[in-house]
Amino acid sequence: MTEATARRSRITPERESELYTSVVGLLREVGYDALTMDAVAARTRSSKATLYRQWGGKAELVVKALRHQKPVRLADVDTGSLRGDFHELVRCQDDDQVEQHSELMRGMAMAVHGNPDLLQAFRELLIEPELGELRRMLHRAVERGEVRPDNPACEYVVHMLIGAIGARTLIDGLPPTQDFLRSYIDAVVLPALGV
């Protein structure tokens, strides 16, 4: 066991969850740029030294907090059909949660442009793991014969899904809802995949 592993084990899973919830709450209140490790330390009743030792810095802490707050892991979804998997992902958040999550992600999308360390943490700790799980989900659909293995739309599924969430507010002035996302999946994503 390395020294870093020994240090990390001092924080219980319950305490870690508390910290992550507080970080996401603070992030919603002030945004990434105004969020400081001092504010996180005060909000979570932690020392800055502990935060830096445990997470290395603000970017890693924020991204791990966001990952922890996800309502469902793609790896945990396997309904037996691609349509069922996508609908299950939508079902796991009510409309208020979808709206809050999309607002937070829009803010984070802006923040990554001016923060290379945040962009790197976002890619390494959130985007790449999620893309890997999405690829596994699509691979299962290919193995079941739902999707052709050479379907070029497979590379753009994440773009389609993120685009729908962002465009809903921008174009329609409405938050993305469960009904909208289910309809979008059925009308755009699945037909593009040949399902």
PATORTI-973694 format. One record per residue (C-alpha): residue number from 0; y, x, z. Coordinates in steps of 0.2 Angstrom, whole numbers. Layout:
N
<node><i>NUM</i><north>Y</north><east>X</east><up>Z</up></node>
...
END
This chain:
195
<node><i>0</i><north>0</north><east>0</east><up>0</up></node>
<node><i>1</i><north>17</north><east>7</east><up>-5</up></node>
<node><i>2</i><north>32</north><east>7</east><up>6</up></node>
<node><i>3</i><north>40</north><east>-6</east><up>-5</up></node>
<node><i>4</i><north>25</north><east>-17</east><up>-3</up></node>
<node><i>5</i><north>25</north><east>-15</east><up>16</up></node>
<node><i>6</i><north>43</north><east>-20</east><up>16</up></node>
<node><i>7</i><north>41</north><east>-35</east><up>5</up></node>
<node><i>8</i><north>27</north><east>-42</east><up>16</up></node>
<node><i>9</i><north>39</north><east>-44</east><up>31</up></node>
<node><i>10</i><north>47</north><east>-60</east><up>23</up></node>
<node><i>11</i><north>35</north><east>-75</east><up>25</up></node>
<node><i>12</i><north>33</north><east>-86</east><up>10</up></node>
<node><i>13</i><north>42</north><east>-100</east><up>19</up></node>
<node><i>14</i><north>57</north><east>-89</east><up>22</up></node>
<node><i>15</i><north>57</north><east>-83</east><up>4</up></node>
<node><i>16</i><north>57</north><east>-101</east><up>-2</up></node>
<node><i>17</i><north>72</north><east>-104</east><up>10</up></node>
<node><i>18</i><north>81</north><east>-90</east><up>3</up></node>
<node><i>19</i><north>78</north><east>-95</east><up>-15</up></node>
<node><i>20</i><north>84</north><east>-113</east><up>-11</up></node>
<node><i>21</i><north>100</north><east>-106</east><up>-3</up></node>
<node><i>22</i><north>103</north><east>-94</east><up>-18</up></node>
<node><i>23</i><north>101</north><east>-108</east><up>-31</up></node>
<node><i>24</i><north>112</north><east>-120</east><up>-20</up></node>
<node><i>25</i><north>125</north><east>-106</east><up>-20</up></node>
<node><i>26</i><north>123</north><east>-103</east><up>-38</up></node>
<node><i>27</i><north>126</north><east>-121</east><up>-42</up></node>
<node><i>28</i><north>142</north><east>-121</east><up>-31</up></node>
<node><i>29</i><north>151</north><east>-105</east><up>-37</up></node>
<node><i>30</i><north>142</north><east>-99</east><up>-53</up></node>
<node><i>31</i><north>134</north><east>-82</east><up>-56</up></node>
<node><i>32</i><north>150</north><east>-72</east><up>-58</up></node>
<node><i>33</i><north>157</north><east>-78</east><up>-41</up></node>
<node><i>34</i><north>141</north><east>-77</east><up>-32</up></node>
<node><i>35</i><north>141</north><east>-61</east><up>-21</up></node>
<node><i>36</i><north>127</north><east>-53</east><up>-10</up></node>
<node><i>37</i><north>139</north><east>-55</east><up>5</up></node>
<node><i>38</i><north>139</north><east>-74</east><up>2</up></node>
<node><i>39</i><north>120</north><east>-74</east><up>0</up></node>
<node><i>40</i><north>118</north><east>-64</east><up>16</up></node>
<node><i>41</i><north>130</north><east>-76</east><up>25</up></node>
<node><i>42</i><north>122</north><east>-92</east><up>18</up></node>
<node><i>43</i><north>104</north><east>-86</east><up>21</up></node>
<node><i>44</i><north>108</north><east>-77</east><up>38</up></node>
<node><i>45</i><north>101</north><east>-61</east><up>31</up></node>
<node><i>46</i><north>108</north><east>-43</east><up>30</up></node>
<node><i>47</i><north>113</north><east>-37</east><up>14</up></node>
<node><i>48</i><north>102</north><east>-22</east><up>17</up></node>
<node><i>49</i><north>87</north><east>-33</east><up>17</up></node>
<node><i>50</i><north>92</north><east>-42</east><up>2</up></node>
<node><i>51</i><north>95</north><east>-26</east><up>-8</up></node>
<node><i>52</i><north>79</north><east>-19</east><up>-1</up></node>
<node><i>53</i><north>69</north><east>-34</east><up>-6</up></node>
<node><i>54</i><north>76</north><east>-39</east><up>-23</up></node>
<node><i>55</i><north>86</north><east>-23</east><up>-28</up></node>
<node><i>56</i><north>101</north><east>-33</east><up>-33</up></node>
<node><i>57</i><north>110</north><east>-49</east><up>-37</up></node>
<node><i>58</i><north>102</north><east>-51</east><up>-55</up></node>
<node><i>59</i><north>84</north><east>-50</east><up>-49</up></node>
<node><i>60</i><north>87</north><east>-61</east><up>-34</up></node>
<node><i>61</i><north>95</north><east>-75</east><up>-44</up></node>
<node><i>62</i><north>82</north><east>-75</east><up>-58</up></node>
<node><i>63</i><north>68</north><east>-75</east><up>-45</up></node>
<node><i>64</i><north>76</north><east>-89</east><up>-36</up></node>
<node><i>65</i><north>77</north><east>-99</east><up>-52</up></node>
<node><i>66</i><north>59</north><east>-95</east><up>-56</up></node>
<node><i>67</i><north>54</north><east>-101</east><up>-39</up></node>
<node><i>68</i><north>63</north><east>-117</east><up>-41</up></node>
<node><i>69</i><north>55</north><east>-122</east><up>-57</up></node>
<node><i>70</i><north>46</north><east>-139</east><up>-54</up></node>
<node><i>71</i><north>30</north><east>-134</east><up>-64</up></node>
<node><i>72</i><north>22</north><east>-118</east><up>-71</up></node>
<node><i>73</i><north>17</north><east>-119</east><up>-89</up></node>
<node><i>74</i><north>1</north><east>-111</east><up>-83</up></node>
<node><i>75</i><north>-4</north><east>-126</east><up>-72</up></node>
<node><i>76</i><north>-2</north><east>-138</east><up>-87</up></node>
<node><i>77</i><north>-18</north><east>-142</east><up>-97</up></node>
<node><i>78</i><north>-20</north><east>-160</east><up>-101</up></node>
<node><i>79</i><north>-32</north><east>-158</east><up>-115</up></node>
<node><i>80</i><north>-19</north><east>-161</east><up>-129</up></node>
<node><i>81</i><north>-3</north><east>-153</east><up>-134</up></node>
<node><i>82</i><north>6</north><east>-169</east><up>-134</up></node>
<node><i>83</i><north>0</north><east>-172</east><up>-116</up></node>
<node><i>84</i><north>5</north><east>-155</east><up>-111</up></node>
<node><i>85</i><north>23</north><east>-157</east><up>-117</up></node>
<node><i>86</i><north>24</north><east>-174</east><up>-110</up></node>
<node><i>87</i><north>18</north><east>-168</east><up>-93</up></node>
<node><i>88</i><north>31</north><east>-154</east><up>-93</up></node>
<node><i>89</i><north>44</north><east>-168</east><up>-95</up></node>
<node><i>90</i><north>37</north><east>-179</east><up>-82</up></node>
<node><i>91</i><north>38</north><east>-166</east><up>-69</up></node>
<node><i>92</i><north>57</north><east>-168</east><up>-67</up></node>
<node><i>93</i><north>66</north><east>-184</east><up>-65</up></node>
<node><i>94</i><north>82</north><east>-187</east><up>-75</up></node>
<node><i>95</i><north>93</north><east>-181</east><up>-61</up></node>
<node><i>96</i><north>83</north><east>-165</east><up>-60</up></node>
<node><i>97</i><north>83</north><east>-162</east><up>-79</up></node>
<node><i>98</i><north>102</north><east>-164</east><up>-79</up></node>
<node><i>99</i><north>105</north><east>-152</east><up>-64</up></node>
<node><i>100</i><north>93</north><east>-140</east><up>-72</up></node>
<node><i>101</i><north>102</north><east>-140</east><up>-89</up></node>
<node><i>102</i><north>119</north><east>-138</east><up>-81</up></node>
<node><i>103</i><north>113</north><east>-123</east><up>-72</up></node>
<node><i>104</i><north>105</north><east>-116</east><up>-87</up></node>
<node><i>105</i><north>120</north><east>-118</east><up>-97</up></node>
<node><i>106</i><north>130</north><east>-108</east><up>-84</up></node>
<node><i>107</i><north>117</north><east>-95</east><up>-84</up></node>
<node><i>108</i><north>117</north><east>-94</east><up>-103</up></node>
<node><i>109</i><north>136</north><east>-90</east><up>-102</up></node>
<node><i>110</i><north>133</north><east>-77</east><up>-88</up></node>
<node><i>111</i><north>120</north><east>-67</east><up>-97</up></node>
<node><i>112</i><north>133</north><east>-63</east><up>-111</up></node>
<node><i>113</i><north>143</north><east>-52</east><up>-99</up></node>
<node><i>114</i><north>130</north><east>-46</east><up>-88</up></node>
<node><i>115</i><north>117</north><east>-34</east><up>-96</up></node>
<node><i>116</i><north>107</north><east>-33</east><up>-79</up></node>
<node><i>117</i><north>106</north><east>-52</east><up>-78</up></node>
<node><i>118</i><north>100</north><east>-53</east><up>-96</up></node>
<node><i>119</i><north>87</north><east>-40</east><up>-93</up></node>
<node><i>120</i><north>81</north><east>-48</east><up>-77</up></node>
<node><i>121</i><north>81</north><east>-65</east><up>-86</up></node>
<node><i>122</i><north>71</north><east>-58</east><up>-100</up></node>
<node><i>123</i><north>58</north><east>-49</east><up>-89</up></node>
<node><i>124</i><north>56</north><east>-61</east><up>-75</up></node>
<node><i>125</i><north>58</north><east>-78</east><up>-83</up></node>
<node><i>126</i><north>59</north><east>-78</east><up>-102</up></node>
<node><i>127</i><north>44</north><east>-67</east><up>-106</up></node>
<node><i>128</i><north>32</north><east>-74</east><up>-93</up></node>
<node><i>129</i><north>36</north><east>-92</east><up>-99</up></node>
<node><i>130</i><north>34</north><east>-87</east><up>-118</up></node>
<node><i>131</i><north>17</north><east>-80</east><up>-113</up></node>
<node><i>132</i><north>12</north><east>-96</east><up>-105</up></node>
<node><i>133</i><north>19</north><east>-106</east><up>-120</up></node>
<node><i>134</i><north>9</north><east>-95</east><up>-132</up></node>
<node><i>135</i><north>-7</north><east>-99</east><up>-122</up></node>
<node><i>136</i><north>-3</north><east>-117</east><up>-122</up></node>
<node><i>137</i><north>-1</north><east>-117</east><up>-141</up></node>
<node><i>138</i><north>-16</north><east>-106</east><up>-143</up></node>
<node><i>139</i><north>-27</north><east>-119</east><up>-134</up></node>
<node><i>140</i><north>-20</north><east>-132</east><up>-147</up></node>
<node><i>141</i><north>-25</north><east>-121</east><up>-161</up></node>
<node><i>142</i><north>-42</north><east>-119</east><up>-153</up></node>
<node><i>143</i><north>-44</north><east>-138</east><up>-152</up></node>
<node><i>144</i><north>-39</north><east>-139</east><up>-170</up></node>
<node><i>145</i><north>-22</north><east>-148</east><up>-166</up></node>
<node><i>146</i><north>-12</north><east>-135</east><up>-174</up></node>
<node><i>147</i><north>-15</north><east>-123</east><up>-189</up></node>
<node><i>148</i><north>-16</north><east>-105</east><up>-183</up></node>
<node><i>149</i><north>-3</north><east>-100</east><up>-197</up></node>
<node><i>150</i><north>9</north><east>-114</east><up>-193</up></node>
<node><i>151</i><north>26</north><east>-105</east><up>-193</up></node>
<node><i>152</i><north>34</north><east>-118</east><up>-182</up></node>
<node><i>153</i><north>24</north><east>-110</east><up>-167</up></node>
<node><i>154</i><north>37</north><east>-96</east><up>-166</up></node>
<node><i>155</i><north>51</north><east>-108</east><up>-164</up></node>
<node><i>156</i><north>44</north><east>-121</east><up>-151</up></node>
<node><i>157</i><north>55</north><east>-113</east><up>-137</up></node>
<node><i>158</i><north>70</north><east>-113</east><up>-148</up></node>
<node><i>159</i><north>67</north><east>-131</east><up>-152</up></node>
<node><i>160</i><north>65</north><east>-136</east><up>-134</up></node>
<node><i>161</i><north>80</north><east>-127</east><up>-127</up></node>
<node><i>162</i><north>91</north><east>-132</east><up>-142</up></node>
<node><i>163</i><north>87</north><east>-150</east><up>-138</up></node>
<node><i>164</i><north>92</north><east>-149</east><up>-120</up></node>
<node><i>165</i><north>109</north><east>-140</east><up>-125</up></node>
<node><i>166</i><north>113</north><east>-150</east><up>-140</up></node>
<node><i>167</i><north>111</north><east>-167</east><up>-131</up></node>
<node><i>168</i><north>126</north><east>-164</east><up>-120</up></node>
<node><i>169</i><north>136</north><east>-155</east><up>-133</up></node>
<node><i>170</i><north>133</north><east>-168</east><up>-148</up></node>
<node><i>171</i><north>130</north><east>-184</east><up>-139</up></node>
<node><i>172</i><north>140</north><east>-181</east><up>-123</up></node>
<node><i>173</i><north>125</north><east>-186</east><up>-113</up></node>
<node><i>174</i><north>113</north><east>-177</east><up>-102</up></node>
<node><i>175</i><north>95</north><east>-174</east><up>-108</up></node>
<node><i>176</i><north>84</north><east>-187</east><up>-100</up></node>
<node><i>177</i><north>65</north><east>-189</east><up>-99</up></node>
<node><i>178</i><north>66</north><east>-203</east><up>-113</up></node>
<node><i>179</i><north>76</north><east>-192</east><up>-124</up></node>
<node><i>180</i><north>65</north><east>-177</east><up>-122</up></node>
<node><i>181</i><north>49</north><east>-186</east><up>-125</up></node>
<node><i>182</i><north>56</north><east>-194</east><up>-140</up></node>
<node><i>183</i><north>62</north><east>-177</east><up>-146</up></node>
<node><i>184</i><north>45</north><east>-170</east><up>-144</up></node>
<node><i>185</i><north>37</north><east>-184</east><up>-153</up></node>
<node><i>186</i><north>49</north><east>-184</east><up>-167</up></node>
<node><i>187</i><north>53</north><east>-166</east><up>-170</up></node>
<node><i>188</i><north>42</north><east>-153</east><up>-161</up></node>
<node><i>189</i><north>25</north><east>-161</east><up>-163</up></node>
<node><i>190</i><north>28</north><east>-165</east><up>-182</up></node>
<node><i>191</i><north>34</north><east>-147</east><up>-185</up></node>
<node><i>192</i><north>18</north><east>-141</east><up>-178</up></node>
<node><i>193</i><north>8</north><east>-153</east><up>-188</up></node>
<node><i>194</i><north>2</north><east>-164</east><up>-173</up></node>
END
